[in-house]
Amino acid sequence: MPESSTEELLSRWERQLRKGLLHLLVLAVLDKGETYGYKLIAGLSKHLGAEMAEGTIYPLLSRLQTEKLITAHWQIMESGPARKNYRITDAGRNLLKAMQAHWSQVNDGIEMMKRS
């Protein structure tokens, strides 16, 4: 089996990291206000510096809805198709706070390791 290059390994690690943080990131965006799928995808892609696929985000939004962490409703537009808007629930906000606290602990641990 050939050795993977550093770039390949880093790329795989970055994808896994983004995938692992996606729940937190989506909830954090929705905590700032209601939005629709395409705008959510564009914002995440811009801030993460990587393309977010619809095939990744929409199934996640569906799971978050099933878990009652977000709600969705259709908004009729004067021009163009209707949009499905998503909003965080109280349960989603509680989970987000717990996730952010855990992320802070992990980040603090990483920073301590770097200094020692």
C-alpha positions as CSV (number, residue, x, y, z in Angstrom):
1,M,0.0,0.0,0.0
2,P,1.6,3.3,-1.0
3,E,2.1,6.0,1.6
4,S,-0.3,8.9,1.5
5,S,1.2,12.4,1.1
6,T,0.9,15.0,3.8
7,E,-1.6,17.0,1.7
8,E,-3.9,13.9,1.3
9,L,-3.8,13.1,5.0
10,L,-4.4,16.7,5.9
11,S,-7.3,16.9,3.4
12,R,-8.9,13.8,4.9
13,W,-8.5,15.0,8.4
14,E,-10.0,18.4,7.6
15,R,-13.0,16.7,5.9
16,Q,-13.6,14.6,9.0
17,L,-13.2,17.6,11.3
18,R,-15.8,19.6,9.4
19,K,-18.1,16.6,9.3
20,G,-17.8,16.2,13.0
21,L,-18.5,19.8,13.7
22,L,-21.3,20.3,11.3
23,H,-24.1,19.8,13.8
24,L,-22.6,22.5,16.0
25,L,-22.0,24.8,13.1
26,V,-25.5,24.5,11.7
27,L,-27.1,25.0,15.1
28,A,-24.8,28.0,15.7
29,V,-25.9,29.6,12.4
30,L,-29.5,29.0,13.2
31,D,-29.1,30.4,16.7
32,K,-28.3,33.8,15.0
33,G,-31.7,33.7,13.2
34,E,-33.9,31.8,10.8
35,T,-32.6,31.0,7.4
36,Y,-33.1,28.8,4.4
37,G,-31.0,25.9,3.1
38,Y,-29.2,27.6,0.2
39,K,-28.2,30.6,2.3
40,L,-27.0,28.2,5.1
41,I,-24.9,26.3,2.6
42,A,-23.4,29.4,1.1
43,G,-22.6,30.8,4.6
44,L,-21.0,27.6,5.8
45,S,-19.0,27.3,2.6
46,K,-17.7,30.9,2.9
47,H,-16.7,30.7,6.5
48,L,-15.2,27.2,6.3
49,G,-13.3,27.9,3.1
50,A,-14.7,24.6,1.7
51,E,-17.6,23.8,-0.5
52,M,-20.6,22.4,1.4
53,A,-22.6,19.9,-0.6
54,E,-26.4,20.0,-0.6
55,G,-26.3,16.2,-0.2
56,T,-24.6,16.7,3.2
57,I,-26.6,19.7,4.6
58,Y,-30.2,18.8,3.7
59,P,-30.1,15.3,5.2
60,L,-28.5,16.9,8.3
61,L,-31.3,19.5,8.5
62,S,-33.9,16.6,8.1
63,R,-32.2,14.7,11.0
64,L,-32.1,17.8,13.2
65,Q,-35.8,18.4,12.5
66,T,-36.6,14.7,13.4
67,E,-34.7,15.2,16.6
68,K,-36.7,18.4,17.3
69,L,-33.6,20.5,17.4
70,I,-34.9,22.7,14.6
71,T,-38.2,23.5,13.0
72,A,-39.0,24.3,9.4
73,H,-41.7,26.1,7.5
74,W,-42.4,27.1,4.0
75,Q,-42.3,30.8,3.0
76,I,-44.1,31.8,-0.2
77,M,-42.0,34.2,-2.2
78,E,-43.5,37.0,-4.4
79,S,-41.0,36.0,-7.1
80,G,-39.4,32.6,-7.4
81,P,-40.1,29.3,-5.7
82,A,-41.1,28.9,-2.0
83,R,-38.3,28.6,0.5
84,K,-38.1,26.2,3.4
85,N,-36.9,28.2,6.4
86,Y,-35.2,26.6,9.4
87,R,-35.2,27.9,13.0
88,I,-33.5,26.5,16.1
89,T,-35.7,25.2,19.0
90,D,-35.1,25.6,22.7
91,A,-33.9,22.0,22.7
92,G,-31.5,22.8,19.9
93,R,-30.3,25.9,21.7
94,N,-29.6,23.8,24.9
95,L,-27.7,21.2,22.9
96,L,-25.7,24.0,21.1
97,K,-24.7,25.4,24.5
98,A,-23.5,22.0,25.7
99,M,-21.6,21.5,22.4
100,Q,-20.0,24.9,22.7
101,A,-18.9,24.2,26.3
102,H,-17.4,20.8,25.2
103,W,-15.7,22.4,22.2
104,S,-14.2,25.1,24.5
105,Q,-12.9,22.3,26.8
106,V,-11.3,20.5,23.9
107,N,-9.8,23.7,22.5
108,D,-8.4,24.7,25.9
109,G,-6.9,21.2,26.2
110,I,-5.2,21.6,22.8
111,E,-3.9,25.0,23.7
112,M,-2.5,23.6,27.0
113,M,-0.8,20.8,25.1
114,K,0.8,23.2,22.7
115,R,2.3,25.3,25.6
116,S,3.7,22.3,27.5
